[in-house]
Amino acid sequence: MGVWDIAALPEREQFGYWREVICQAFVPLTPHRTLDEEGFAAKVETRRLAGMNRARLRSRPQRTDHGPREVARTDGAYYFVNLQLAGRCITTVEDRTTVVRRGEIVVVDTAEPYFFHLDRPWQMLSFRVPHAALDAVLRGRRPDLGRPVPAIGAGAAVRALMPALWSLDDATPGAAELVDSFATAVAATTTRRSTDTAHPGVTRAAVLAHVERHLGDRDLTVAGVCRRFAISPRTLHNLFADADTSFAATVRNLRLERAAAALADPGTAATVLEIAAAHGFDDPTAFSRAFRRRFGVSPRETRP
């Protein structure tokens, strides 16, 4: 077990030590400050269990990169299964940026680039799982990386198992079996088998709940939602036929309203471009134009 309490160091040394600690505890990572402050209070605790490295972290806001250079320096291949305990993690994998909120789970792969922006004080449980352990239950399927998983269905099992596994050690009876159950639950969650099966009674409320949970997803399209609920585009459009706006307009308006709230939050350190990307807008010009049409002001004019 390792414990690093960086707050105990002189403030001028804290961030440099954090940069060394997270690489030692995890894999090659490059952290960046996002606040203009000298100190960088943070704490990391790690524990091993049945070949899996578990960590509990809390820290100040930051950006953390596992880009191509860090991937090239990584020994071994692992998945990280992260449970957000406080704050949020704006996660970028490939060309998709999503927002992982408190109580949600996300999986990333150390063999591929990923980028985290933690824009407020945060806490996280992070389990490093060898590829072999998860691939054995994935059975050739590819995990859905970088996508927030709510604590429903198989996600609820992962959400319950992670705090329970944190308290165990290798001498605990049944620990290895629980680790196997954890891998199975993660595989079921990341391949979206148990939560994506729809029934004929899909409602507009169910679609809206899904939309609000996944506003940052690039797959939040007619085709993506139809796959999620196993319905046709015609059925989806019919669900919104008697609504005030179409499905596409509903998604756009919800994204703009969530982005406007983030922009108006004085505690948000993210840039306008980062906020736009986190809410599904890849084109800054299109975002500004849509924002002005919706609210009558530019995104920058909304900043406090």
C-alpha positions as CSV (number, residue, x, y, z in Angstrom):
1,M,0.0,0.0,0.0
2,G,1.3,3.5,-0.8
3,V,0.0,6.8,0.5
4,W,1.1,10.2,-0.8
5,D,-0.3,13.3,1.0
6,I,1.0,16.2,-1.0
7,A,-0.6,18.8,1.2
8,A,2.1,18.0,3.8
9,L,4.8,19.5,1.5
10,P,5.7,23.1,1.1
11,E,3.4,24.7,-1.4
12,R,6.2,25.5,-3.9
13,E,7.0,21.8,-4.1
14,Q,3.5,20.3,-4.3
15,F,2.8,20.3,-8.0
16,G,6.2,19.0,-9.0
17,Y,5.8,16.1,-6.5
18,W,2.3,15.4,-7.8
19,R,3.7,15.2,-11.3
20,E,6.1,12.5,-10.1
21,V,3.6,10.6,-7.9
22,I,0.9,10.1,-10.5
23,C,3.4,8.6,-13.0
24,Q,4.7,6.3,-10.2
25,A,1.2,5.2,-9.1
26,F,-0.3,4.8,-12.6
27,V,1.3,5.1,-16.1
28,P,3.1,7.9,-17.9
29,L,0.9,11.0,-17.5
30,T,1.5,14.7,-18.0
31,P,-0.4,17.0,-15.6
32,H,-1.0,20.7,-16.3
33,R,-2.1,23.4,-13.8
34,T,-5.4,25.2,-14.6
35,L,-5.5,27.6,-11.7
36,D,-3.1,30.5,-10.9
37,E,-2.1,29.3,-7.5
38,E,1.2,28.1,-5.9
39,G,-0.1,25.2,-3.8
40,F,-1.5,22.0,-5.2
41,A,-3.0,20.0,-2.3
42,A,-3.6,16.4,-3.4
43,K,-3.6,12.9,-2.0
44,V,-3.1,9.4,-3.5
45,E,-3.6,6.0,-1.9
46,T,-2.9,2.8,-3.8
47,R,-3.5,-0.9,-2.9
48,R,-3.0,-4.1,-4.9
49,L,-5.5,-6.9,-5.2
50,A,-5.3,-10.0,-7.4
51,G,-3.2,-8.4,-10.0
52,M,-5.2,-5.2,-10.0
53,N,-3.9,-1.8,-8.8
54,R,-6.5,0.2,-6.9
55,A,-6.2,3.9,-6.2
56,R,-8.2,6.6,-4.4
57,L,-7.3,10.1,-5.4
58,R,-8.3,13.6,-4.6
59,S,-6.7,16.8,-6.0
60,R,-7.0,20.3,-7.2
61,P,-8.3,21.2,-10.7
62,Q,-5.9,20.2,-13.5
63,R,-5.6,18.7,-17.0
64,T,-3.9,15.3,-17.4
65,D,-2.6,14.0,-20.7
66,H,-1.9,10.4,-21.7
67,G,-1.1,11.4,-25.3
68,P,0.9,9.6,-28.0
69,R,4.2,10.3,-26.3
70,E,2.9,8.9,-23.0
71,V,1.5,5.9,-24.7
72,A,4.9,5.2,-26.3
73,R,6.5,5.2,-22.8
74,T,3.9,2.9,-21.2
75,D,5.1,-0.5,-20.1
76,G,2.3,-3.1,-20.3
77,A,-1.3,-2.7,-21.4
78,Y,-4.0,-1.8,-18.9
79,Y,-7.6,-0.5,-18.7
80,F,-8.4,2.1,-16.1
81,V,-11.9,1.9,-14.6
82,N,-12.6,5.2,-13.0
83,L,-15.5,6.0,-10.6
84,Q,-16.0,9.7,-10.1
85,L,-16.7,10.4,-6.4
86,A,-16.7,14.2,-6.5
87,G,-16.3,16.9,-9.1
88,R,-16.3,15.9,-12.7
89,C,-13.9,14.7,-15.4
90,I,-14.2,16.1,-19.0
91,T,-12.8,13.1,-20.9
92,T,-11.5,13.0,-24.4
93,V,-10.9,9.7,-26.2
94,E,-10.2,9.8,-30.0
95,D,-12.4,12.6,-31.3
96,R,-15.1,12.3,-28.6
97,T,-15.3,14.4,-25.5
98,T,-17.7,13.6,-22.7
99,V,-18.4,14.7,-19.2
100,V,-18.1,12.1,-16.4
101,R,-20.1,13.3,-13.4
102,R,-20.3,12.2,-9.8
103,G,-21.4,8.6,-9.5
104,E,-20.6,7.8,-13.1
105,I,-17.9,5.3,-14.4
106,V,-15.6,5.6,-17.4
107,V,-13.1,3.2,-18.9
108,V,-9.9,4.3,-20.8
109,D,-7.1,2.2,-22.3
110,T,-3.4,2.9,-21.7
111,A,-2.6,1.6,-25.2
112,E,-4.6,4.6,-26.7
113,P,-4.4,8.4,-26.0
114,Y,-6.8,9.9,-23.5
115,F,-7.1,13.3,-21.9
116,F,-8.8,14.4,-18.7
117,H,-9.8,17.9,-17.7
118,L,-10.8,18.1,-14.0
119,D,-12.1,21.6,-13.8
120,R,-13.0,21.7,-10.1
121,P,-11.7,19.9,-6.9
122,W,-12.3,16.2,-7.4
123,Q,-12.1,12.7,-6.0
124,M,-11.9,9.4,-7.8
125,L,-11.6,5.6,-7.4
126,S,-9.4,4.3,-10.2
127,F,-8.7,0.6,-10.8
128,R,-5.9,-0.4,-13.2
129,V,-6.9,-3.7,-14.7
130,P,-4.5,-5.7,-17.0
131,H,-5.8,-6.1,-20.6
132,A,-5.7,-9.9,-20.1
133,A,-8.1,-9.8,-17.2
134,L,-10.8,-7.8,-19.0
135,D,-10.2,-9.2,-22.5
136,A,-10.9,-12.7,-21.2
137,V,-14.5,-11.7,-20.5
138,L,-14.9,-9.3,-23.4
139,R,-14.3,-12.3,-25.7
140,G,-13.1,-10.3,-28.7
141,R,-15.5,-7.3,-28.2
142,R,-14.0,-3.9,-27.9
143,P,-14.9,-1.9,-24.8
144,D,-16.7,1.4,-25.2
145,L,-13.9,3.7,-24.1
146,G,-14.4,7.2,-22.8
147,R,-18.2,7.0,-22.4
148,P,-19.8,7.9,-19.0
149,V,-21.7,5.0,-17.6
150,P,-24.5,5.8,-15.1
151,A,-25.2,3.6,-12.0
152,I,-28.0,1.7,-13.7
153,G,-28.1,-1.9,-15.0
154,A,-24.6,-3.4,-15.1
155,G,-23.3,0.1,-14.2
156,A,-24.9,-0.2,-10.8
157,A,-23.0,-3.4,-10.2
158,V,-19.7,-1.8,-11.0
159,R,-20.6,1.2,-8.9
160,A,-21.3,-1.0,-5.9
161,L,-18.3,-3.3,-6.4
162,M,-15.6,-0.6,-6.6
163,P,-16.0,0.7,-3.0
164,A,-16.5,-2.8,-1.7
165,L,-13.3,-4.0,-3.4
166,W,-11.4,-1.0,-2.1
167,S,-11.6,-2.4,1.4
168,L,-10.4,-5.9,0.6
169,D,-7.0,-7.5,0.5
170,D,-5.7,-10.7,-1.0
171,A,-6.2,-12.6,2.3
172,T,-10.0,-11.8,2.3
173,P,-12.0,-15.0,1.5
174,G,-13.6,-14.7,-1.9
175,A,-11.5,-11.7,-3.0
176,A,-10.4,-13.3,-6.2
177,E,-13.9,-14.3,-7.1
178,L,-15.1,-10.7,-6.5
179,V,-12.4,-9.4,-8.8
180,D,-13.6,-11.8,-11.5
181,S,-17.2,-10.5,-10.9
182,F,-15.9,-7.0,-11.2
183,A,-14.3,-7.7,-14.6
184,T,-17.5,-9.4,-15.8
185,A,-19.6,-6.4,-14.7
186,V,-17.2,-3.9,-16.4
187,A,-17.3,-5.9,-19.6
188,A,-21.1,-6.0,-19.6
189,T,-21.2,-2.2,-18.9
190,T,-18.6,-1.1,-21.5
191,T,-20.1,-3.2,-24.3
192,R,-23.5,-1.8,-23.5
193,R,-25.3,-5.1,-23.8
194,S,-27.5,-5.0,-20.7
195,T,-28.6,-1.3,-20.9
196,D,-29.1,-1.0,-24.6
197,T,-31.8,-3.6,-25.1
198,A,-35.1,-1.7,-25.8
199,H,-38.6,-2.8,-25.4
200,P,-41.6,-1.8,-27.6
201,G,-42.8,0.7,-25.1
202,V,-40.0,3.2,-25.5
203,T,-41.3,6.7,-24.4
204,R,-40.2,10.2,-25.1
205,A,-39.3,10.6,-21.4
206,A,-36.9,7.6,-21.6
207,V,-35.2,9.1,-24.7
208,L,-35.0,12.5,-23.0
209,A,-33.4,10.9,-19.8
210,H,-30.8,9.2,-22.1
211,V,-30.2,12.5,-23.9
212,E,-29.6,14.4,-20.7
213,R,-27.1,11.8,-19.4
214,H,-25.1,11.9,-22.7
215,L,-25.2,15.5,-23.9
216,G,-21.4,15.4,-24.5
217,D,-21.5,12.3,-26.7
218,R,-20.8,12.6,-30.4
219,D,-23.0,9.6,-30.9
220,L,-26.1,11.5,-29.7
221,T,-27.6,11.4,-33.2
222,V,-30.8,10.0,-34.6
223,A,-28.8,6.9,-35.7
224,G,-27.1,6.6,-32.3
225,V,-30.3,6.9,-30.3
226,C,-32.1,4.5,-32.5
227,R,-29.4,1.9,-31.9
228,R,-29.6,2.6,-28.2
229,F,-33.3,1.9,-28.0
230,A,-33.6,-0.5,-31.0
231,I,-36.2,1.7,-32.7
232,S,-36.4,3.1,-36.2
233,P,-35.8,6.8,-37.1
234,R,-39.5,7.1,-37.9
235,T,-40.4,5.9,-34.4
236,L,-38.0,8.3,-32.8
237,H,-39.4,11.3,-34.8
238,N,-42.9,10.2,-34.0
239,L,-42.1,10.3,-30.2
240,F,-41.4,14.1,-30.7
241,A,-44.2,14.7,-33.2
242,D,-46.4,16.5,-30.6
243,A,-43.5,18.1,-28.7
244,D,-42.6,21.8,-29.1
245,T,-39.3,20.9,-30.9
246,S,-38.0,18.0,-33.0
247,F,-35.5,15.5,-31.6
248,A,-32.5,17.3,-33.1
249,A,-33.7,20.7,-31.9
250,T,-34.3,19.3,-28.4
251,V,-30.7,17.9,-28.2
252,R,-29.3,21.2,-29.5
253,N,-31.3,23.3,-27.0
254,L,-30.3,21.1,-24.1
255,R,-26.7,21.2,-25.0
256,L,-26.8,25.0,-25.3
257,E,-28.6,25.4,-22.0
258,R,-26.0,23.1,-20.2
259,A,-23.1,25.0,-21.9
260,A,-24.6,28.3,-20.9
261,A,-24.8,27.2,-17.2
262,A,-21.2,26.1,-17.3
263,L,-20.1,29.4,-18.9
264,A,-22.0,31.4,-16.2
265,D,-20.5,29.4,-13.4
266,P,-17.7,31.5,-11.7
267,G,-16.0,28.4,-10.5
268,T,-15.6,27.0,-14.0
269,A,-12.0,27.3,-15.2
270,A,-12.6,25.7,-18.6
271,T,-12.3,27.8,-21.7
272,V,-15.2,28.5,-24.1
273,L,-13.8,26.0,-26.6
274,E,-13.5,23.3,-23.9
275,I,-17.0,23.9,-22.7
276,A,-18.3,23.8,-26.2
277,A,-16.5,20.5,-26.9
278,A,-17.7,19.0,-23.6
279,H,-21.3,19.7,-24.7
280,G,-21.1,18.2,-28.2
281,F,-20.0,21.2,-30.3
282,D,-16.9,20.5,-32.3
283,D,-17.1,23.6,-34.5
284,P,-16.5,26.8,-32.4
285,T,-18.1,29.0,-35.1
286,A,-21.2,26.9,-35.2
287,F,-21.4,26.9,-31.4
288,S,-21.1,30.7,-31.2
289,R,-23.7,31.2,-33.9
290,A,-26.2,28.7,-32.3
291,F,-25.5,30.2,-28.8
292,R,-26.2,33.8,-30.0
293,R,-29.4,32.7,-31.8
294,R,-30.6,31.0,-28.6
295,F,-29.6,33.6,-26.0
296,G,-29.0,36.8,-27.9
297,V,-25.4,37.1,-26.7
298,S,-22.1,35.5,-27.5
299,P,-20.6,32.7,-25.3
300,R,-17.8,35.0,-24.1
301,E,-20.3,37.6,-23.0
302,T,-21.8,35.0,-20.7
303,R,-18.6,34.6,-18.7
304,P,-18.8,36.2,-15.2
